[in-house]
Amino acid sequence: MEAVGRARFIRMSPKKLKIVADTIRGKRVEDVLGILPLVNKKGARILFKVVKQAAANALNIEGLKAKEEELFIKDVKIDGGPSYKRVRIGSFGRGSRILKRTSHITVIVSDEK
């Protein structure tokens, strides 16, 4: 059985979040909840909340009789969301576009590795 935790429209680029997501993929939830508070990245705090949400969802599923110590992170998906467009004034009266990127995070936990 699987449980899912999601966070959408996070104001952080997917490229920055994927760096942290690669470190937790495939590990036990208990270990990840111990590692992420020590990582010095903004994305680690966001992923900590989503992993905790997915673990809580797993404990509330009736078909899944696992404890938090028995859960593994099966998959972490970081997808790009919509980008906010801003304009920065350039030289000679020109303007250049700035993209404020957003992300969608999906964490899937499972009771088998």
MODELLER restraints for C-alpha pairs under 7 A, 6 or more apart:
rsr = mdl.restraints
at = mdl.atoms
rsr.add(forms.Gaussian(group=physical.xy_distance, feature=features.Distance(at['CA:1:A'], at['CA:64:A']), mean=5.94, stdev=0.5))
rsr.add(forms.Gaussian(group=physical.xy_distance, feature=features.Distance(at['CA:1:A'], at['CA:110:A']), mean=5.89, stdev=0.5))
rsr.add(forms.Gaussian(group=physical.xy_distance, feature=features.Distance(at['CA:1:A'], at['CA:111:A']), mean=6.46, stdev=0.5))
rsr.add(forms.Gaussian(group=physical.xy_distance, feature=features.Distance(at['CA:2:A'], at['CA:58:A']), mean=6.96, stdev=0.5))
rsr.add(forms.Gaussian(group=physical.xy_distance, feature=features.Distance(at['CA:2:A'], at['CA:108:A']), mean=6.58, stdev=0.5))
rsr.add(forms.Gaussian(group=physical.xy_distance, feature=features.Distance(at['CA:2:A'], at['CA:109:A']), mean=5.63, stdev=0.5))
rsr.add(forms.Gaussian(group=physical.xy_distance, feature=features.Distance(at['CA:2:A'], at['CA:110:A']), mean=4.50, stdev=0.5))
rsr.add(forms.Gaussian(group=physical.xy_distance, feature=features.Distance(at['CA:3:A'], at['CA:54:A']), mean=5.99, stdev=0.5))
rsr.add(forms.Gaussian(group=physical.xy_distance, feature=features.Distance(at['CA:3:A'], at['CA:57:A']), mean=5.96, stdev=0.5))
rsr.add(forms.Gaussian(group=physical.xy_distance, feature=features.Distance(at['CA:3:A'], at['CA:58:A']), mean=4.89, stdev=0.5))
rsr.add(forms.Gaussian(group=physical.xy_distance, feature=features.Distance(at['CA:3:A'], at['CA:108:A']), mean=5.74, stdev=0.5))
rsr.add(forms.Gaussian(group=physical.xy_distance, feature=features.Distance(at['CA:3:A'], at['CA:109:A']), mean=5.38, stdev=0.5))
rsr.add(forms.Gaussian(group=physical.xy_distance, feature=features.Distance(at['CA:3:A'], at['CA:110:A']), mean=6.48, stdev=0.5))
rsr.add(forms.Gaussian(group=physical.xy_distance, feature=features.Distance(at['CA:4:A'], at['CA:54:A']), mean=5.08, stdev=0.5))
rsr.add(forms.Gaussian(group=physical.xy_distance, feature=features.Distance(at['CA:4:A'], at['CA:57:A']), mean=6.93, stdev=0.5))
rsr.add(forms.Gaussian(group=physical.xy_distance, feature=features.Distance(at['CA:4:A'], at['CA:106:A']), mean=6.92, stdev=0.5))
rsr.add(forms.Gaussian(group=physical.xy_distance, feature=features.Distance(at['CA:4:A'], at['CA:107:A']), mean=5.71, stdev=0.5))
rsr.add(forms.Gaussian(group=physical.xy_distance, feature=features.Distance(at['CA:4:A'], at['CA:108:A']), mean=4.62, stdev=0.5))
rsr.add(forms.Gaussian(group=physical.xy_distance, feature=features.Distance(at['CA:4:A'], at['CA:109:A']), mean=6.43, stdev=0.5))
rsr.add(forms.Gaussian(group=physical.xy_distance, feature=features.Distance(at['CA:5:A'], at['CA:50:A']), mean=5.57, stdev=0.5))
rsr.add(forms.Gaussian(group=physical.xy_distance, feature=features.Distance(at['CA:5:A'], at['CA:51:A']), mean=6.62, stdev=0.5))
rsr.add(forms.Gaussian(group=physical.xy_distance, feature=features.Distance(at['CA:5:A'], at['CA:53:A']), mean=5.45, stdev=0.5))
rsr.add(forms.Gaussian(group=physical.xy_distance, feature=features.Distance(at['CA:5:A'], at['CA:54:A']), mean=4.02, stdev=0.5))
rsr.add(forms.Gaussian(group=physical.xy_distance, feature=features.Distance(at['CA:5:A'], at['CA:106:A']), mean=5.84, stdev=0.5))
rsr.add(forms.Gaussian(group=physical.xy_distance, feature=features.Distance(at['CA:5:A'], at['CA:107:A']), mean=5.16, stdev=0.5))
rsr.add(forms.Gaussian(group=physical.xy_distance, feature=features.Distance(at['CA:5:A'], at['CA:108:A']), mean=6.54, stdev=0.5))
rsr.add(forms.Gaussian(group=physical.xy_distance, feature=features.Distance(at['CA:6:A'], at['CA:50:A']), mean=6.22, stdev=0.5))
rsr.add(forms.Gaussian(group=physical.xy_distance, feature=features.Distance(at['CA:6:A'], at['CA:105:A']), mean=5.59, stdev=0.5))
rsr.add(forms.Gaussian(group=physical.xy_distance, feature=features.Distance(at['CA:6:A'], at['CA:106:A']), mean=4.63, stdev=0.5))
rsr.add(forms.Gaussian(group=physical.xy_distance, feature=features.Distance(at['CA:6:A'], at['CA:107:A']), mean=6.42, stdev=0.5))
rsr.add(forms.Gaussian(group=physical.xy_distance, feature=features.Distance(at['CA:7:A'], at['CA:50:A']), mean=6.60, stdev=0.5))
rsr.add(forms.Gaussian(group=physical.xy_distance, feature=features.Distance(at['CA:7:A'], at['CA:104:A']), mean=5.90, stdev=0.5))
rsr.add(forms.Gaussian(group=physical.xy_distance, feature=features.Distance(at['CA:7:A'], at['CA:105:A']), mean=5.12, stdev=0.5))
rsr.add(forms.Gaussian(group=physical.xy_distance, feature=features.Distance(at['CA:7:A'], at['CA:106:A']), mean=6.70, stdev=0.5))
rsr.add(forms.Gaussian(group=physical.xy_distance, feature=features.Distance(at['CA:8:A'], at['CA:103:A']), mean=6.45, stdev=0.5))
rsr.add(forms.Gaussian(group=physical.xy_distance, feature=features.Distance(at['CA:8:A'], at['CA:104:A']), mean=4.32, stdev=0.5))
rsr.add(forms.Gaussian(group=physical.xy_distance, feature=features.Distance(at['CA:8:A'], at['CA:105:A']), mean=6.19, stdev=0.5))
rsr.add(forms.Gaussian(group=physical.xy_distance, feature=features.Distance(at['CA:9:A'], at['CA:81:A']), mean=6.15, stdev=0.5))
rsr.add(forms.Gaussian(group=physical.xy_distance, feature=features.Distance(at['CA:9:A'], at['CA:102:A']), mean=5.50, stdev=0.5))
rsr.add(forms.Gaussian(group=physical.xy_distance, feature=features.Distance(at['CA:9:A'], at['CA:103:A']), mean=5.44, stdev=0.5))
rsr.add(forms.Gaussian(group=physical.xy_distance, feature=features.Distance(at['CA:9:A'], at['CA:104:A']), mean=5.73, stdev=0.5))
rsr.add(forms.Gaussian(group=physical.xy_distance, feature=features.Distance(at['CA:10:A'], at['CA:102:A']), mean=5.27, stdev=0.5))
rsr.add(forms.Gaussian(group=physical.xy_distance, feature=features.Distance(at['CA:10:A'], at['CA:103:A']), mean=5.05, stdev=0.5))
rsr.add(forms.Gaussian(group=physical.xy_distance, feature=features.Distance(at['CA:10:A'], at['CA:104:A']), mean=6.43, stdev=0.5))
rsr.add(forms.Gaussian(group=physical.xy_distance, feature=features.Distance(at['CA:11:A'], at['CA:101:A']), mean=6.57, stdev=0.5))
rsr.add(forms.Gaussian(group=physical.xy_distance, feature=features.Distance(at['CA:11:A'], at['CA:102:A']), mean=4.66, stdev=0.5))
rsr.add(forms.Gaussian(group=physical.xy_distance, feature=features.Distance(at['CA:11:A'], at['CA:103:A']), mean=6.68, stdev=0.5))
rsr.add(forms.Gaussian(group=physical.xy_distance, feature=features.Distance(at['CA:12:A'], at['CA:101:A']), mean=6.13, stdev=0.5))
rsr.add(forms.Gaussian(group=physical.xy_distance, feature=features.Distance(at['CA:12:A'], at['CA:102:A']), mean=5.18, stdev=0.5))
rsr.add(forms.Gaussian(group=physical.xy_distance, feature=features.Distance(at['CA:12:A'], at['CA:103:A']), mean=6.19, stdev=0.5))
rsr.add(forms.Gaussian(group=physical.xy_distance, feature=features.Distance(at['CA:13:A'], at['CA:101:A']), mean=5.01, stdev=0.5))
rsr.add(forms.Gaussian(group=physical.xy_distance, feature=features.Distance(at['CA:13:A'], at['CA:102:A']), mean=5.44, stdev=0.5))
rsr.add(forms.Gaussian(group=physical.xy_distance, feature=features.Distance(at['CA:13:A'], at['CA:103:A']), mean=6.05, stdev=0.5))
rsr.add(forms.Gaussian(group=physical.xy_distance, feature=features.Distance(at['CA:14:A'], at['CA:78:A']), mean=6.05, stdev=0.5))
rsr.add(forms.Gaussian(group=physical.xy_distance, feature=features.Distance(at['CA:14:A'], at['CA:79:A']), mean=6.40, stdev=0.5))
rsr.add(forms.Gaussian(group=physical.xy_distance, feature=features.Distance(at['CA:14:A'], at['CA:80:A']), mean=5.83, stdev=0.5))
rsr.add(forms.Gaussian(group=physical.xy_distance, feature=features.Distance(at['CA:14:A'], at['CA:103:A']), mean=5.46, stdev=0.5))
rsr.add(forms.Gaussian(group=physical.xy_distance, feature=features.Distance(at['CA:17:A'], at['CA:43:A']), mean=5.31, stdev=0.5))
rsr.add(forms.Gaussian(group=physical.xy_distance, feature=features.Distance(at['CA:18:A'], at['CA:78:A']), mean=6.43, stdev=0.5))
rsr.add(forms.Gaussian(group=physical.xy_distance, feature=features.Distance(at['CA:20:A'], at['CA:43:A']), mean=6.61, stdev=0.5))
rsr.add(forms.Gaussian(group=physical.xy_distance, feature=features.Distance(at['CA:20:A'], at['CA:44:A']), mean=6.25, stdev=0.5))
rsr.add(forms.Gaussian(group=physical.xy_distance, feature=features.Distance(at['CA:21:A'], at['CA:76:A']), mean=6.45, stdev=0.5))
rsr.add(forms.Gaussian(group=physical.xy_distance, feature=features.Distance(at['CA:24:A'], at['CA:32:A']), mean=6.21, stdev=0.5))
rsr.add(forms.Gaussian(group=physical.xy_distance, feature=features.Distance(at['CA:25:A'], at['CA:73:A']), mean=6.02, stdev=0.5))
rsr.add(forms.Gaussian(group=physical.xy_distance, feature=features.Distance(at['CA:25:A'], at['CA:74:A']), mean=6.91, stdev=0.5))
rsr.add(forms.Gaussian(group=physical.xy_distance, feature=features.Distance(at['CA:25:A'], at['CA:75:A']), mean=6.17, stdev=0.5))
rsr.add(forms.Gaussian(group=physical.xy_distance, feature=features.Distance(at['CA:25:A'], at['CA:76:A']), mean=6.30, stdev=0.5))
rsr.add(forms.Gaussian(group=physical.xy_distance, feature=features.Distance(at['CA:26:A'], at['CA:72:A']), mean=6.45, stdev=0.5))
rsr.add(forms.Gaussian(group=physical.xy_distance, feature=features.Distance(at['CA:26:A'], at['CA:73:A']), mean=5.11, stdev=0.5))
rsr.add(forms.Gaussian(group=physical.xy_distance, feature=features.Distance(at['CA:26:A'], at['CA:74:A']), mean=5.64, stdev=0.5))
rsr.add(forms.Gaussian(group=physical.xy_distance, feature=features.Distance(at['CA:27:A'], at['CA:72:A']), mean=5.74, stdev=0.5))
rsr.add(forms.Gaussian(group=physical.xy_distance, feature=features.Distance(at['CA:27:A'], at['CA:73:A']), mean=5.71, stdev=0.5))
rsr.add(forms.Gaussian(group=physical.xy_distance, feature=features.Distance(at['CA:28:A'], at['CA:71:A']), mean=5.93, stdev=0.5))
rsr.add(forms.Gaussian(group=physical.xy_distance, feature=features.Distance(at['CA:28:A'], at['CA:72:A']), mean=4.29, stdev=0.5))
rsr.add(forms.Gaussian(group=physical.xy_distance, feature=features.Distance(at['CA:28:A'], at['CA:73:A']), mean=6.15, stdev=0.5))
rsr.add(forms.Gaussian(group=physical.xy_distance, feature=features.Distance(at['CA:29:A'], at['CA:68:A']), mean=6.90, stdev=0.5))
rsr.add(forms.Gaussian(group=physical.xy_distance, feature=features.Distance(at['CA:29:A'], at['CA:69:A']), mean=6.95, stdev=0.5))
rsr.add(forms.Gaussian(group=physical.xy_distance, feature=features.Distance(at['CA:29:A'], at['CA:71:A']), mean=5.69, stdev=0.5))
rsr.add(forms.Gaussian(group=physical.xy_distance, feature=features.Distance(at['CA:29:A'], at['CA:72:A']), mean=5.43, stdev=0.5))
rsr.add(forms.Gaussian(group=physical.xy_distance, feature=features.Distance(at['CA:29:A'], at['CA:73:A']), mean=6.23, stdev=0.5))
rsr.add(forms.Gaussian(group=physical.xy_distance, feature=features.Distance(at['CA:30:A'], at['CA:68:A']), mean=6.66, stdev=0.5))
rsr.add(forms.Gaussian(group=physical.xy_distance, feature=features.Distance(at['CA:30:A'], at['CA:69:A']), mean=5.68, stdev=0.5))
rsr.add(forms.Gaussian(group=physical.xy_distance, feature=features.Distance(at['CA:33:A'], at['CA:48:A']), mean=6.53, stdev=0.5))
rsr.add(forms.Gaussian(group=physical.xy_distance, feature=features.Distance(at['CA:36:A'], at['CA:44:A']), mean=5.51, stdev=0.5))
rsr.add(forms.Gaussian(group=physical.xy_distance, feature=features.Distance(at['CA:36:A'], at['CA:48:A']), mean=6.08, stdev=0.5))
rsr.add(forms.Gaussian(group=physical.xy_distance, feature=features.Distance(at['CA:37:A'], at['CA:44:A']), mean=6.98, stdev=0.5))
rsr.add(forms.Gaussian(group=physical.xy_distance, feature=features.Distance(at['CA:37:A'], at['CA:45:A']), mean=6.80, stdev=0.5))
rsr.add(forms.Gaussian(group=physical.xy_distance, feature=features.Distance(at['CA:50:A'], at['CA:107:A']), mean=6.80, stdev=0.5))
rsr.add(forms.Gaussian(group=physical.xy_distance, feature=features.Distance(at['CA:51:A'], at['CA:107:A']), mean=6.37, stdev=0.5))
rsr.add(forms.Gaussian(group=physical.xy_distance, feature=features.Distance(at['CA:54:A'], at['CA:107:A']), mean=6.61, stdev=0.5))
rsr.add(forms.Gaussian(group=physical.xy_distance, feature=features.Distance(at['CA:54:A'], at['CA:108:A']), mean=6.84, stdev=0.5))
rsr.add(forms.Gaussian(group=physical.xy_distance, feature=features.Distance(at['CA:54:A'], at['CA:109:A']), mean=6.49, stdev=0.5))
rsr.add(forms.Gaussian(group=physical.xy_distance, feature=features.Distance(at['CA:55:A'], at['CA:68:A']), mean=6.70, stdev=0.5))
rsr.add(forms.Gaussian(group=physical.xy_distance, feature=features.Distance(at['CA:55:A'], at['CA:109:A']), mean=6.87, stdev=0.5))
rsr.add(forms.Gaussian(group=physical.xy_distance, feature=features.Distance(at['CA:58:A'], at['CA:64:A']), mean=6.70, stdev=0.5))
rsr.add(forms.Gaussian(group=physical.xy_distance, feature=features.Distance(at['CA:59:A'], at['CA:66:A']), mean=6.89, stdev=0.5))
rsr.add(forms.Gaussian(group=physical.xy_distance, feature=features.Distance(at['CA:59:A'], at['CA:67:A']), mean=6.84, stdev=0.5))
rsr.add(forms.Gaussian(group=physical.xy_distance, feature=features.Distance(at['CA:66:A'], at['CA:111:A']), mean=6.30, stdev=0.5))
rsr.add(forms.Gaussian(group=physical.xy_distance, feature=features.Distance(at['CA:70:A'], at['CA:111:A']), mean=5.98, stdev=0.5))
rsr.add(forms.Gaussian(group=physical.xy_distance, feature=features.Distance(at['CA:71:A'], at['CA:109:A']), mean=6.36, stdev=0.5))
rsr.add(forms.Gaussian(group=physical.xy_distance, feature=features.Distance(at['CA:71:A'], at['CA:110:A']), mean=5.60, stdev=0.5))
rsr.add(forms.Gaussian(group=physical.xy_distance, feature=features.Distance(at['CA:71:A'], at['CA:111:A']), mean=4.69, stdev=0.5))
rsr.add(forms.Gaussian(group=physical.xy_distance, feature=features.Distance(at['CA:72:A'], at['CA:109:A']), mean=5.50, stdev=0.5))
rsr.add(forms.Gaussian(group=physical.xy_distance, feature=features.Distance(at['CA:72:A'], at['CA:110:A']), mean=5.42, stdev=0.5))
rsr.add(forms.Gaussian(group=physical.xy_distance, feature=features.Distance(at['CA:72:A'], at['CA:111:A']), mean=6.14, stdev=0.5))
rsr.add(forms.Gaussian(group=physical.xy_distance, feature=features.Distance(at['CA:72:A'], at['CA:112:A']), mean=6.81, stdev=0.5))
rsr.add(forms.Gaussian(group=physical.xy_distance, feature=features.Distance(at['CA:72:A'], at['CA:113:A']), mean=6.10, stdev=0.5))
rsr.add(forms.Gaussian(group=physical.xy_distance, feature=features.Distance(at['CA:73:A'], at['CA:108:A']), mean=6.06, stdev=0.5))
rsr.add(forms.Gaussian(group=physical.xy_distance, feature=features.Distance(at['CA:73:A'], at['CA:109:A']), mean=4.44, stdev=0.5))
rsr.add(forms.Gaussian(group=physical.xy_distance, feature=features.Distance(at['CA:73:A'], at['CA:110:A']), mean=6.39, stdev=0.5))
rsr.add(forms.Gaussian(group=physical.xy_distance, feature=features.Distance(at['CA:74:A'], at['CA:108:A']), mean=5.50, stdev=0.5))
rsr.add(forms.Gaussian(group=physical.xy_distance, feature=features.Distance(at['CA:74:A'], at['CA:109:A']), mean=5.19, stdev=0.5))
rsr.add(forms.Gaussian(group=physical.xy_distance, feature=features.Distance(at['CA:74:A'], at['CA:110:A']), mean=5.96, stdev=0.5))
rsr.add(forms.Gaussian(group=physical.xy_distance, feature=features.Distance(at['CA:75:A'], at['CA:107:A']), mean=5.95, stdev=0.5))
rsr.add(forms.Gaussian(group=physical.xy_distance, feature=features.Distance(at['CA:75:A'], at['CA:108:A']), mean=5.17, stdev=0.5))
rsr.add(forms.Gaussian(group=physical.xy_distance, feature=features.Distance(at['CA:76:A'], at['CA:106:A']), mean=5.80, stdev=0.5))
rsr.add(forms.Gaussian(group=physical.xy_distance, feature=features.Distance(at['CA:76:A'], at['CA:107:A']), mean=4.60, stdev=0.5))
rsr.add(forms.Gaussian(group=physical.xy_distance, feature=features.Distance(at['CA:76:A'], at['CA:108:A']), mean=6.40, stdev=0.5))
rsr.add(forms.Gaussian(group=physical.xy_distance, feature=features.Distance(at['CA:77:A'], at['CA:105:A']), mean=5.81, stdev=0.5))
rsr.add(forms.Gaussian(group=physical.xy_distance, feature=features.Distance(at['CA:77:A'], at['CA:106:A']), mean=5.06, stdev=0.5))
rsr.add(forms.Gaussian(group=physical.xy_distance, feature=features.Distance(at['CA:77:A'], at['CA:107:A']), mean=6.46, stdev=0.5))
rsr.add(forms.Gaussian(group=physical.xy_distance, feature=features.Distance(at['CA:78:A'], at['CA:103:A']), mean=6.64, stdev=0.5))
rsr.add(forms.Gaussian(group=physical.xy_distance, feature=features.Distance(at['CA:78:A'], at['CA:104:A']), mean=5.84, stdev=0.5))
rsr.add(forms.Gaussian(group=physical.xy_distance, feature=features.Distance(at['CA:78:A'], at['CA:105:A']), mean=4.83, stdev=0.5))
rsr.add(forms.Gaussian(group=physical.xy_distance, feature=features.Distance(at['CA:78:A'], at['CA:106:A']), mean=6.61, stdev=0.5))
rsr.add(forms.Gaussian(group=physical.xy_distance, feature=features.Distance(at['CA:79:A'], at['CA:103:A']), mean=5.64, stdev=0.5))
rsr.add(forms.Gaussian(group=physical.xy_distance, feature=features.Distance(at['CA:79:A'], at['CA:104:A']), mean=5.06, stdev=0.5))
rsr.add(forms.Gaussian(group=physical.xy_distance, feature=features.Distance(at['CA:79:A'], at['CA:105:A']), mean=6.48, stdev=0.5))
rsr.add(forms.Gaussian(group=physical.xy_distance, feature=features.Distance(at['CA:80:A'], at['CA:102:A']), mean=6.13, stdev=0.5))
rsr.add(forms.Gaussian(group=physical.xy_distance, feature=features.Distance(at['CA:80:A'], at['CA:103:A']), mean=4.56, stdev=0.5))
rsr.add(forms.Gaussian(group=physical.xy_distance, feature=features.Distance(at['CA:80:A'], at['CA:104:A']), mean=6.04, stdev=0.5))
rsr.add(forms.Gaussian(group=physical.xy_distance, feature=features.Distance(at['CA:81:A'], at['CA:102:A']), mean=4.86, stdev=0.5))
rsr.add(forms.Gaussian(group=physical.xy_distance, feature=features.Distance(at['CA:81:A'], at['CA:103:A']), mean=4.67, stdev=0.5))
rsr.add(forms.Gaussian(group=physical.xy_distance, feature=features.Distance(at['CA:81:A'], at['CA:104:A']), mean=5.87, stdev=0.5))
rsr.add(forms.Gaussian(group=physical.xy_distance, feature=features.Distance(at['CA:82:A'], at['CA:101:A']), mean=6.70, stdev=0.5))
rsr.add(forms.Gaussian(group=physical.xy_distance, feature=features.Distance(at['CA:82:A'], at['CA:102:A']), mean=5.93, stdev=0.5))
rsr.add(forms.Gaussian(group=physical.xy_distance, feature=features.Distance(at['CA:83:A'], at['CA:99:A']), mean=5.89, stdev=0.5))
rsr.add(forms.Gaussian(group=physical.xy_distance, feature=features.Distance(at['CA:83:A'], at['CA:100:A']), mean=5.41, stdev=0.5))
rsr.add(forms.Gaussian(group=physical.xy_distance, feature=features.Distance(at['CA:83:A'], at['CA:101:A']), mean=4.48, stdev=0.5))
rsr.add(forms.Gaussian(group=physical.xy_distance, feature=features.Distance(at['CA:83:A'], at['CA:102:A']), mean=5.92, stdev=0.5))
rsr.add(forms.Gaussian(group=physical.xy_distance, feature=features.Distance(at['CA:84:A'], at['CA:99:A']), mean=5.72, stdev=0.5))
rsr.add(forms.Gaussian(group=physical.xy_distance, feature=features.Distance(at['CA:84:A'], at['CA:100:A']), mean=4.86, stdev=0.5))
rsr.add(forms.Gaussian(group=physical.xy_distance, feature=features.Distance(at['CA:84:A'], at['CA:101:A']), mean=6.43, stdev=0.5))
rsr.add(forms.Gaussian(group=physical.xy_distance, feature=features.Distance(at['CA:85:A'], at['CA:97:A']), mean=6.74, stdev=0.5))
rsr.add(forms.Gaussian(group=physical.xy_distance, feature=features.Distance(at['CA:85:A'], at['CA:98:A']), mean=5.94, stdev=0.5))
rsr.add(forms.Gaussian(group=physical.xy_distance, feature=features.Distance(at['CA:85:A'], at['CA:99:A']), mean=4.98, stdev=0.5))
rsr.add(forms.Gaussian(group=physical.xy_distance, feature=features.Distance(at['CA:85:A'], at['CA:100:A']), mean=6.37, stdev=0.5))
rsr.add(forms.Gaussian(group=physical.xy_distance, feature=features.Distance(at['CA:86:A'], at['CA:97:A']), mean=5.80, stdev=0.5))
rsr.add(forms.Gaussian(group=physical.xy_distance, feature=features.Distance(at['CA:86:A'], at['CA:98:A']), mean=4.97, stdev=0.5))
rsr.add(forms.Gaussian(group=physical.xy_distance, feature=features.Distance(at['CA:86:A'], at['CA:99:A']), mean=6.30, stdev=0.5))
rsr.add(forms.Gaussian(group=physical.xy_distance, feature=features.Distance(at['CA:87:A'], at['CA:95:A']), mean=6.17, stdev=0.5))
rsr.add(forms.Gaussian(group=physical.xy_distance, feature=features.Distance(at['CA:87:A'], at['CA:96:A']), mean=5.68, stdev=0.5))
rsr.add(forms.Gaussian(group=physical.xy_distance, feature=features.Distance(at['CA:87:A'], at['CA:97:A']), mean=4.72, stdev=0.5))
rsr.add(forms.Gaussian(group=physical.xy_distance, feature=features.Distance(at['CA:87:A'], at['CA:98:A']), mean=5.79, stdev=0.5))
rsr.add(forms.Gaussian(group=physical.xy_distance, feature=features.Distance(at['CA:88:A'], at['CA:95:A']), mean=5.57, stdev=0.5))
rsr.add(forms.Gaussian(group=physical.xy_distance, feature=features.Distance(at['CA:88:A'], at['CA:96:A']), mean=5.25, stdev=0.5))
rsr.add(forms.Gaussian(group=physical.xy_distance, feature=features.Distance(at['CA:88:A'], at['CA:97:A']), mean=6.17, stdev=0.5))
rsr.add(forms.Gaussian(group=physical.xy_distance, feature=features.Distance(at['CA:88:A'], at['CA:98:A']), mean=6.69, stdev=0.5))
rsr.add(forms.Gaussian(group=physical.xy_distance, feature=features.Distance(at['CA:89:A'], at['CA:95:A']), mean=4.52, stdev=0.5))
rsr.add(forms.Gaussian(group=physical.xy_distance, feature=features.Distance(at['CA:89:A'], at['CA:96:A']), mean=6.38, stdev=0.5))
rsr.add(forms.Gaussian(group=physical.xy_distance, feature=features.Distance(at['CA:90:A'], at['CA:96:A']), mean=6.33, stdev=0.5))
